[in-house]
Amino acid sequence: MKIVHVASELFPYVKTGGLADAVGSLASTLAGAGHEVSVFIPGYSAALAHPAAAAAERVLRLKIEMGDTFMTGEVKLFSPRPNLGIYTICREEFFDRRGAYGNGERDYEDNYQRYIFFCKGAVETLRLLEMQADIVHAHDWQAALTPLLLRHAENRYGTTLALKTVFTIHNIAFQGLFPMRAFPHTNLPDELRGIDGLEYYGQMNFMKGGILFADRVTTVSPRYAREIQTPEYGCGLDGVVASRAEDLTGLLNGLDPAIWNPATDAHLPANYSAADMTGKAVCRETLLKKTALEPAPGDTPVFGMVCRLTEQKGVQLLLDNRDFFLRHDCRLVVLGSGDRRLEDGLRALAASRPGKIALAARLDEAMSHLIEAGADFFVMPSMFEPCGLNQMYSQAYGTPPLVTCVGGLADTVTDIDAAPDGGTGIMFPPTVAGLRHGLKRALALFADKPALAAVRARAMQRDFSWAGAARAYVHLYEEAL
């Protein structure tokens, strides 16, 4: 098949979260299976500076209609592996910026223009290069207008750009909500301005467009597909999602074993496997030294957490359990940045006990690998979680995850007390008391070394590779076609 992905992030070229990992791994796995895969991303300066993009060639100059004016840009193409082409939609005014979506304090005010231009640029490239895709697959709000703009272009020019379109909701909490003054930049018919189109309580909602107008809608776990049809988790779009229930499928993400494998991971000071766990102890010692924490003897567990510092990720639940980490003999390492209030709270907690608790308030790919390998337990107390990747990484690295029973976490972790086979992690409700109980269960498990070894072995035997996840997407594409 000829498959086109449209996304605002793609690992390893630009990444702020799991979207980049998911799109990068899916595209690479599909290409490896022999499909002809193209990926459209914005021409961020950071992406173009990646060594793999050094060979990028300009294949088009763009002239994009944006309301009552035209904006120019260009398309650059590079191919990092056979069957995979990366197209960057470039316009320096929009994408030559330090951050992908904002400056760290707030989102860019012109994000609606930036991503309308991006979606239109992808569609125009498909048209001008006559790519004739079987599937055009758009991801999250930044690319959500692609299916609608594609069909509009087909009607306008009397051509076929794609046989079917797919839209994936990676996180329904981020919808691309903008004032209605954004709508004219789409140059779509006025009837799409209303409640049956892109209007949402007086604003324009990009994600609503993707949900309503793609041929098929997916999200990143079966449980999350059910959750987002409810008021509790649908973030106001539950009714819109429910209207597409027959066309909605929950497909789990996967992990890339070429990147996330403790036996071959180049980021680690020592490699290890389920057959020989010696290297995990070396990673543990290195993690403690790098974070300036006190040594942790065999009866002192190390807890790790890697995430964006947001309410969604349960950071406040962690802070509300500060007494647990201060009172018990344990260590805590947190890696991530985000909400200033939560970051300040973690910084104050770390400062109160610098030998026990460490915060690395940054994005650091190498450190994230070291935490997954060096920690004894991975803490992931999300209030909601569409799929989640770190709980999969943790199991692959023999680091039992502590997770809430929501979304993709519930689909990928089995509780050590509830599962017939003994389980691979610890689950609890998304509450302060729930996390506290989960942490106490982790202490008890850590004290029982044979039981801990059995949990680690079961976790490392699970197969979360993208090979299976990609086969599910191929099946979805074939069904759609």
Secondary structure, DSSP 8 states (H G I E B T S, - for coil): -EEEEE-S-BTTTB-SSHHHHHHHHHHHHHHHTT-EEEEEEE--HHHHTSGGGGG-EEEEEEEEEETTEEEEEEEEEEEEETTEEEEEEE-HHHH-SSSSSBSSSSB-TTHHHHHHHHHHHHHHHHHHTT--EEEEEEEHHHHTTHHHHHHHHHHHHT--SEEEEEEEES-TT---EEEGGGGGGG---GGGGSTTTTEETTEEEHHHHHHHHSSEEEES-HHHHHHTTSTTTSTT-HHHHHHTGGGEEE----B-TTTS-TTT-TTSSS--BTTB-HHHHHHHHHHHHHTT-----TTS-EEEEES-BSTTTTHHHHHTTHHHHHHSS-EEEEE--B-HHHHHHHHHHHHHSTTTEEEE-S--HHHHHHHHHH-SEEEE--S--SS-SHHHHHHHTT--EEEESSHHHHHH--BTTTSTT--SBEEE-SSHHHHHHHHHHHHHHHH-HHHHHHHHHHHHH---BHHHHHHHHHHHHHHH-
